[in-house]
Each structure stands twice: as C-alpha cells, then as structure tokens.
C-alpha cells in the first residue's frame, strides 16, 4: 500500500493554527498508520514523526528532512559534505 498525506489550509489560518493542524495531522492521522506499517523513507520525512530518522545505517540518503540528513551540510562553496568522526570530510558537488 502506498499513501501520500499533505495537509493544507487557507491563508486566513494563523501561524499557531497551522502549527497545531500539523501536529494534529502527525499525531492523530498518521500515527494509526505507523502502528501497522514500517513507514516510508524514500523522500523527505515528517520531522514531527517520532523516530523519523530511524532507517539509514550507512548515511546514504541526503535531503533536508530525510533519514540521515542530520549528518550532511551544504557548505558555502555549494559542496554537500557528510560528517565523519565529527568532521565534515566526505564532500560531493551539489
């Protein structure tokens, strides 16, 4: 089974209202699905989901909000660098 969830709201909703709606979507709508599936990590993940960075043991993925993304940084010279031993040493052109 595949599913994509994307909450939306009108421009009249306040910032705090939109934030609350995002939390409700994560905790009330997506949580039951997480109980019956492993989840998907093929694209950017919901950072509000618990354990959203769970599956990437070798640091393969890079996207801003993806599993393993916390170990990568875009440097000033537009190189995408991976942290190894607390040093950003493995770099690739973006």
C-alpha positions in Angstrom: 0.0 0.0 0.0 1.2 3.5 -0.8 -0.1 6.7 0.6 0.8 10.4 0.5 -0.6 12.8 3.1 -0.3 16.5 2.7 -2.3 18.8 5.0 -3.4 22.2 3.7 -5.2 25.2 5.0 -6.4 28.6 3.9 -4.4 31.8 4.1 -6.7 33.0 6.9 -5.4 30.4 9.4 -3.0 31.8 11.9 0.6 30.5 12.2 -0.2 28.9 15.5 -3.3 27.3 14.0 -1.3 25.9 11.1 1.3 24.5 13.5 -1.5 22.9 15.6 -3.0 21.4 12.5 0.3 19.9 11.5 0.7 18.4 14.9 -2.8 17.0 14.8 -2.2 15.5 11.3 1.0 13.8 12.5 -0.3 12.6 15.9 -4.0 11.8 15.0 -4.0 10.9 11.3 -0.6 9.4 10.7 0.0 7.6 14.0 -2.5 4.8 13.4 -0.8 4.1 10.0 2.6 3.8 11.8 1.2 1.1 14.0 0.6 -1.2 11.1 3.5 -0.3 8.8 7.2 0.4 8.9 6.7 3.8 7.2 8.5 5.1 4.1 11.8 6.9 3.8 12.1 7.4 0.1 11.7 11.1 0.2 11.5 13.9 2.7 10.0 12.9 6.0 7.8 14.5 8.6 10.1 15.9 11.2 7.2 15.8 13.7 7.0 12.0 13.5 8.8 10.1 16.3 11.9 8.2 15.0 11.7 9.8 11.6 15.4 9.3 11.1 15.3 5.6 12.0 16.4 3.8 8.9 19.7 4.8 7.3 22.5 2.9 9.0 25.2 4.0 6.5 24.3 7.6 5.8 23.3 7.0 2.2 20.4 9.5 1.9 20.5 13.2 1.7 17.6 15.6 1.8 16.9 18.4 4.2 14.3 16.5 6.2 15.3 12.9 5.3 16.6 10.0 7.3 20.4 10.6 7.7 20.1 14.2 6.7 21.4 15.4 10.1 24.9 14.1 9.0 25.1 16.3 5.9 25.6 20.0 5.4 25.7 22.3 2.4 28.8 24.3 2.7 29.5 27.9 1.5 31.0 26.6 -1.8 27.9 24.5 -2.5 29.6 21.2 -1.7 27.4 18.7 0.2 29.5 17.3 2.9 29.0 14.3 5.2 30.1 14.3 8.8 32.6 11.5 9.6 34.0 11.4 13.2 32.6 15.0 13.8 34.4 16.4 10.8 32.6 17.2 7.5 35.1 15.4 5.3 33.2 13.5 2.6 32.0 16.1 0.1 30.1 15.9 -3.2 29.2 18.7 -5.7 25.5 19.6 -5.3 
